[in-house]
Amino acid sequence: MTGPAPADAAAVALELERLRGTMEAGFARVDGALALLVQRSDQSDRQLADHDKRLDALERNRWPLASLAAVISLVTLALTIWQATPAH
């Protein structure tokens, strides 16, 4: 058996070079898309951490509201009872 003709070898080399260029362009696009996804993921992580901090702050500041409502209710009840009694 003999090897391929020189023209066939040149054609194969040319097609391989075109394929290489196509693959490099495809990998560059995939790399760009992956970099964008990583950037968006990082932004989402930062937003989630910020929301967690804000939610924790809201939860810490919320507990006095229930206590304050209970105290106001008791004061209102005491004033109502005091006003309802004939001798004040």
N, C-alpha and C positions, 0 to 999 in steps of 0.2 A: 504494500500500500504506500501511496505517496501522500505527502502533506497537502494542505489546501493550496490553491493557486494564490499567488501574491495579491491579485485583485480581490479575491475573497477574503484574505487575511486583512487587507486594508479596510474592506467594508465592515468586517466584524469589529475591528478596532474602532472605526468611526461610530458604529452603533453602540459599542460599549462606552465610548466617551460621551455620547448623547445621553445614554442611560445614567451614567455617573452624574452628569449635569442635572438631569431631571431629579435624581435622588437627592442631590445636595439642596436643590431648591425646595423639594418637599420637606426635607428635614429642617431647613431653615424656617419654613412656615409652621411646622409642628413645634419647633423650639419657641417661636414667637407666641404661638397660641398658649403653650404651657407657661411661659413667663407671664402672660396676661392673667391666666387662671391663678397662678401663685400670688400675683399682686392683688387680685380681687379677694382671694382667700385671706391674705394678710389684713386687708381693709375690713373684711367681715369679722375677723378675730378681734381687731381693735374696737370696732363698734360694739361687739358683744361684750367685751371687757368693760367698755364705757357704760353700757346699759346695766351690767351687773353692779357696777359701783353706784350708779344712780338709784337702782332699785334697793340696794342695801341702805343707802342714805334715807330713802323714803320709808323703809321699814323701821329704821331706828327712830325717825322723827314722828312716826305714826302713833306709838304707844301712848304719849301724853294726851292725845285727843280723847281716847276712851276714858281715861282717868278724869280729865277735865270735864267731860260731859257728865260723868257720875257725880262729881262734886257740885256742879251747877244744878243738877237735878235735886240733890239733897238740900242745897240751899233754898231752892224754889219750894220744895216740900216744906221745909222748916218755916219759911216766910208765909206760906199759905196757912199752915196750922196756927202760926202766931196771930195772923190777921183774923182767923176764924174764931179764936177764943175771945170772949166778951171783955175780959179785963186785960188790957194792954197798957 
